[in-house]
Amino acid sequence: MTLLRSLYLQANKLSGPVPNEISQLVQLNTIRVEANDLTGVMPADICQVYASTFPNFYADCDAEITCECCTYCCSDGGNCSCQYVGTEFAFLC
């Protein structure tokens, strides 16, 4: 699965912390884990891997997950906003 390009896990009632093993999927260009019951801090290994590839990364980072490397933060209503608006990385939005 290391060549996987997209990982869509949103709205699947997943709970607990975000698994660090996602960092092994180095070819991802889209990651969607929002609308679940995932909690905690996004593992540092995941953010390190994606710091150079900048995939479209969606998570419930406004209340449930602390995620500095997520591109989009989503709310319970399904609205997602780009974290990079107004920054040097705005082109990623």
Backbone as JSON Lines, residues from 0, in Angstrom:
{"i":0,"aa":"M","n":[0.8,-1.2,0.0],"ca":[0.0,0.0,0.0],"c":[0.84,1.27,0.0]}
{"i":1,"aa":"T","n":[2.14,1.15,-0.01],"ca":[2.98,2.35,0.04],"c":[2.83,3.22,-1.2]}
{"i":2,"aa":"L","n":[2.28,2.68,-2.29],"ca":[2.07,3.45,-3.52],"c":[0.68,4.06,-3.6]}
{"i":3,"aa":"L","n":[-0.12,3.91,-2.56],"ca":[-1.47,4.45,-2.52],"c":[-1.44,5.96,-2.72]}
{"i":4,"aa":"R","n":[-2.31,6.47,-3.59],"ca":[-2.34,7.91,-3.9],"c":[-3.41,8.67,-3.14]}
{"i":5,"aa":"S","n":[-4.54,8.01,-2.83],"ca":[-5.65,8.67,-2.13],"c":[-6.14,7.78,-1.01]}
{"i":6,"aa":"L","n":[-6.44,8.4,0.13],"ca":[-6.95,7.68,1.29],"c":[-8.19,8.42,1.79]}
{"i":7,"aa":"Y","n":[-9.36,7.85,1.52],"ca":[-10.63,8.47,1.9],"c":[-11.26,7.67,3.03]}
{"i":8,"aa":"L","n":[-11.14,8.17,4.24],"ca":[-11.69,7.49,5.41],"c":[-12.73,8.35,6.13]}
{"i":9,"aa":"Q","n":[-13.18,9.43,5.5],"ca":[-14.11,10.34,6.17],"c":[-15.46,9.67,6.41]}
{"i":10,"aa":"A","n":[-16.1,10.09,7.52],"ca":[-17.45,9.66,7.89],"c":[-17.56,8.14,8.04]}
{"i":11,"aa":"N","n":[-16.62,7.53,8.73],"ca":[-16.64,6.09,8.94],"c":[-16.73,5.67,10.41]}
{"i":12,"aa":"K","n":[-17.01,6.62,11.29],"ca":[-17.13,6.34,12.73],"c":[-15.84,5.78,13.32]}
{"i":13,"aa":"L","n":[-14.71,6.17,12.76],"ca":[-13.42,5.76,13.32],"c":[-13.19,6.53,14.61]}
{"i":14,"aa":"S","n":[-12.56,5.91,15.59],"ca":[-12.31,6.59,16.86],"c":[-10.88,6.32,17.33]}
{"i":15,"aa":"G","n":[-10.47,7.12,18.3],"ca":[-9.13,6.98,18.85],"c":[-8.16,7.92,18.18]}
{"i":16,"aa":"P","n":[-6.88,7.73,18.43],"ca":[-5.86,8.59,17.82],"c":[-5.66,8.26,16.34]}
{"i":17,"aa":"V","n":[-5.1,9.21,15.6],"ca":[-4.77,8.98,14.2],"c":[-3.58,8.02,14.18]}
{"i":18,"aa":"P","n":[-3.68,6.93,13.44],"ca":[-2.58,5.95,13.43],"c":[-1.32,6.49,12.77]}
{"i":19,"aa":"N","n":[-0.22,6.33,13.44],"ca":[1.08,6.78,12.94],"c":[1.45,6.08,11.62]}
{"i":20,"aa":"E","n":[0.88,4.93,11.37],"ca":[1.21,4.16,10.17],"c":[0.86,4.9,8.88]}
{"i":21,"aa":"I","n":[0.0,5.89,8.96],"ca":[-0.32,6.68,7.77],"c":[0.95,7.32,7.21]}
{"i":22,"aa":"S","n":[1.93,7.57,8.05],"ca":[3.18,8.18,7.6],"c":[3.95,7.28,6.63]}
{"i":23,"aa":"Q","n":[3.61,6.0,6.58],"ca":[4.27,5.08,5.65],"c":[3.72,5.19,4.23]}
{"i":24,"aa":"L","n":[2.61,5.89,4.06],"ca":[1.98,6.06,2.75],"c":[2.52,7.33,2.11]}
{"i":25,"aa":"V","n":[3.74,7.27,1.65],"ca":[4.48,8.45,1.21],"c":[4.05,8.99,-0.15]}
{"i":26,"aa":"Q","n":[3.22,8.28,-0.89],"ca":[2.78,8.74,-2.21],"c":[1.41,9.42,-2.18]}
{"i":27,"aa":"L","n":[0.82,9.58,-1.0],"ca":[-0.53,10.14,-0.91],"c":[-0.57,11.58,-1.42]}
{"i":28,"aa":"N","n":[-1.6,11.88,-2.21],"ca":[-1.84,13.28,-2.59],"c":[-3.15,13.78,-2.01]}
{"i":29,"aa":"T","n":[-3.96,12.88,-1.46],"ca":[-5.19,13.27,-0.76],"c":[-5.4,12.35,0.43]}
{"i":30,"aa":"I","n":[-5.67,12.96,1.59],"ca":[-5.97,12.22,2.82],"c":[-7.22,12.86,3.42]}
{"i":31,"aa":"R","n":[-8.25,12.06,3.64],"ca":[-9.48,12.59,4.24],"c":[-9.85,11.72,5.44]}
{"i":32,"aa":"V","n":[-9.72,12.29,6.63],"ca":[-10.07,11.58,7.86],"c":[-11.11,12.36,8.68]}
{"i":33,"aa":"E","n":[-11.71,13.39,8.08],"ca":[-12.68,14.2,8.81],"c":[-13.99,13.45,9.01]}
{"i":34,"aa":"A","n":[-14.84,14.0,9.88],"ca":[-16.17,13.45,10.19],"c":[-16.07,12.06,10.82]}
{"i":35,"aa":"N","n":[-15.1,11.86,11.65],"ca":[-14.94,10.66,12.45],"c":[-14.83,11.08,13.91]}
{"i":36,"aa":"D","n":[-14.5,10.17,14.77],"ca":[-14.28,10.48,16.18],"c":[-12.81,10.33,16.54]}
{"i":37,"aa":"L","n":[-11.93,10.66,15.61],"ca":[-10.5,10.63,15.87],"c":[-10.13,11.8,16.77]}
{"i":38,"aa":"T","n":[-9.2,11.59,17.67],"ca":[-8.84,12.63,18.63],"c":[-7.33,12.68,18.84]}
{"i":39,"aa":"G","n":[-6.89,13.73,19.51],"ca":[-5.48,13.84,19.88],"c":[-4.69,14.72,18.94]}
{"i":40,"aa":"V","n":[-3.4,14.51,18.96],"ca":[-2.47,15.28,18.14],"c":[-2.06,14.44,16.94]}
{"i":41,"aa":"M","n":[-2.05,15.07,15.77],"ca":[-1.57,14.36,14.58],"c":[-0.13,13.94,14.84]}
{"i":42,"aa":"P","n":[0.2,12.66,14.67],"ca":[1.57,12.2,14.95],"c":[2.62,12.99,14.17]}
{"i":43,"aa":"A","n":[3.71,13.31,14.84],"ca":[4.79,14.09,14.23],"c":[5.35,13.4,12.98]}
{"i":44,"aa":"D","n":[5.41,12.08,12.99],"ca":[5.93,11.36,11.82],"c":[5.1,11.64,10.59]}
{"i":45,"aa":"I","n":[3.78,11.73,10.75],"ca":[2.9,12.03,9.62],"c":[3.21,13.42,9.08]}
{"i":46,"aa":"C","n":[3.3,14.4,9.96],"ca":[3.57,15.77,9.51],"c":[4.95,15.89,8.88]}
{"i":47,"aa":"Q","n":[5.93,15.16,9.37],"ca":[7.28,15.21,8.78],"c":[7.28,14.67,7.36]}
{"i":48,"aa":"V","n":[6.6,13.55,7.14],"ca":[6.56,12.94,5.82],"c":[5.87,13.87,4.82]}
{"i":49,"aa":"Y","n":[4.77,14.5,5.24],"ca":[3.99,15.31,4.31],"c":[4.45,16.76,4.23]}
{"i":50,"aa":"A","n":[5.49,17.12,4.98],"ca":[6.02,18.49,4.92],"c":[6.65,18.8,3.57]}
{"i":51,"aa":"S","n":[7.04,17.79,2.84],"ca":[7.66,18.03,1.53],"c":[6.7,17.76,0.37]}
{"i":52,"aa":"T","n":[5.66,16.96,0.6],"ca":[4.75,16.61,-0.5],"c":[3.44,17.4,-0.48]}
{"i":53,"aa":"F","n":[3.07,17.97,0.66],"ca":[1.87,18.79,0.82],"c":[0.62,18.17,0.19]}
{"i":54,"aa":"P","n":[0.18,17.01,0.65],"ca":[-1.06,16.46,0.12],"c":[-2.27,17.28,0.6]}
{"i":55,"aa":"N","n":[-3.39,17.15,-0.08],"ca":[-4.64,17.73,0.42],"c":[-5.06,16.89,1.61]}
{"i":56,"aa":"F","n":[-4.93,17.45,2.79],"ca":[-5.11,16.71,4.04],"c":[-6.28,17.32,4.8]}
{"i":57,"aa":"Y","n":[-7.37,16.58,4.94],"ca":[-8.59,17.03,5.6],"c":[-8.74,16.33,6.94]}
{"i":58,"aa":"A","n":[-9.04,17.1,7.99],"ca":[-9.25,16.52,9.33],"c":[-10.13,17.45,10.14]}
{"i":59,"aa":"D","n":[-10.69,16.93,11.21],"ca":[-11.49,17.73,12.16],"c":[-10.54,18.42,13.13]}
{"i":60,"aa":"C","n":[-9.68,19.27,12.62],"ca":[-8.63,19.84,13.46],"c":[-9.07,21.07,14.24]}
{"i":61,"aa":"D","n":[-10.32,21.47,14.13],"ca":[-10.76,22.62,14.9],"c":[-11.08,22.27,16.35]}
{"i":62,"aa":"A","n":[-11.47,21.04,16.62],"ca":[-11.81,20.69,17.99],"c":[-11.3,19.31,18.41]}
{"i":63,"aa":"E","n":[-11.27,18.37,17.49],"ca":[-10.97,17.0,17.86],"c":[-9.5,16.64,17.69]}
{"i":64,"aa":"I","n":[-8.87,17.13,16.64],"ca":[-7.49,16.77,16.33],"c":[-6.66,18.05,16.25]}
{"i":65,"aa":"T","n":[-5.52,18.04,16.88],"ca":[-4.56,19.13,16.7],"c":[-3.68,18.73,15.53]}
{"i":66,"aa":"C","n":[-3.74,19.53,14.46],"ca":[-3.05,19.13,13.24],"c":[-2.42,20.34,12.56]}
{"i":67,"aa":"E","n":[-1.12,20.49,12.75],"ca":[-0.41,21.6,12.12],"c":[-0.16,21.37,10.64]}
{"i":68,"aa":"C","n":[-0.17,20.12,10.19],"ca":[0.15,19.83,8.8],"c":[-1.09,19.56,7.94]}
{"i":69,"aa":"C","n":[-2.27,19.67,8.51],"ca":[-3.49,19.46,7.73],"c":[-3.74,20.68,6.85]}
{"i":70,"aa":"T","n":[-4.09,20.45,5.61],"ca":[-4.4,21.54,4.7],"c":[-5.75,22.14,5.04]}
{"i":71,"aa":"Y","n":[-6.74,21.28,5.29],"ca":[-8.11,21.73,5.54],"c":[-8.59,21.28,6.9]}
{"i":72,"aa":"C","n":[-9.19,22.22,7.64],"ca":[-9.83,21.92,8.91],"c":[-11.33,21.91,8.67]}
{"i":73,"aa":"C","n":[-11.97,20.86,9.13],"ca":[-13.4,20.69,8.88],"c":[-14.18,20.78,10.19]}
{"i":74,"aa":"S","n":[-15.42,21.26,10.09],"ca":[-16.29,21.36,11.24],"c":[-17.35,20.27,11.18]}
{"i":75,"aa":"D","n":[-18.13,20.16,12.24],"ca":[-19.17,19.14,12.29],"c":[-20.18,19.28,11.16]}
{"i":76,"aa":"G","n":[-20.38,20.49,10.68],"ca":[-21.33,20.72,9.6],"c":[-20.81,20.33,8.23]}
{"i":77,"aa":"G","n":[-19.57,19.86,8.17],"ca":[-18.99,19.44,6.9],"c":[-18.28,20.54,6.15]}
{"i":78,"aa":"N","n":[-18.23,21.73,6.74],"ca":[-17.52,22.84,6.1],"c":[-16.03,22.71,6.39]}
{"i":79,"aa":"C","n":[-15.23,22.8,5.34],"ca":[-13.78,22.71,5.48],"c":[-13.15,24.0,5.0]}
{"i":80,"aa":"S","n":[-12.2,24.5,5.77],"ca":[-11.51,25.72,5.36],"c":[-10.01,25.47,5.34]}
{"i":81,"aa":"C","n":[-9.36,26.1,4.37],"ca":[-7.93,25.92,4.19],"c":[-7.16,26.68,5.26]}
{"i":82,"aa":"Q","n":[-6.22,26.01,5.91],"ca":[-5.4,26.64,6.95],"c":[-4.35,27.58,6.39]}
{"i":83,"aa":"Y","n":[-4.09,27.5,5.09],"ca":[-2.99,28.26,4.52],"c":[-3.4,29.59,3.88]}
{"i":84,"aa":"V","n":[-4.69,29.94,3.95],"ca":[-5.13,31.21,3.39],"c":[-4.37,32.34,4.09]}
{"i":85,"aa":"G","n":[-3.82,33.26,3.3],"ca":[-3.09,34.39,3.86],"c":[-1.65,34.09,4.23]}
{"i":86,"aa":"T","n":[-1.15,32.9,3.86],"ca":[0.23,32.55,4.16],"c":[0.99,32.32,2.85]}
{"i":87,"aa":"E","n":[2.27,32.05,2.96],"ca":[3.08,31.77,1.77],"c":[2.67,30.47,1.08]}
{"i":88,"aa":"F","n":[1.89,29.65,1.78],"ca":[1.44,28.38,1.21],"c":[0.02,28.45,0.69]}
{"i":89,"aa":"A","n":[-0.54,29.63,0.49],"ca":[-1.91,29.79,0.02],"c":[-2.15,29.09,-1.32]}
{"i":90,"aa":"F","n":[-1.13,28.9,-2.1],"ca":[-1.27,28.21,-3.38],"c":[-1.72,26.77,-3.21]}
{"i":91,"aa":"L","n":[-1.62,26.22,-2.0],"ca":[-2.04,24.85,-1.74],"c":[-3.56,24.73,-1.56]}
{"i":92,"aa":"C","n":[-4.22,25.85,-1.38],"ca":[-5.67,25.85,-1.13],"c":[-6.46,25.64,-2.42]}
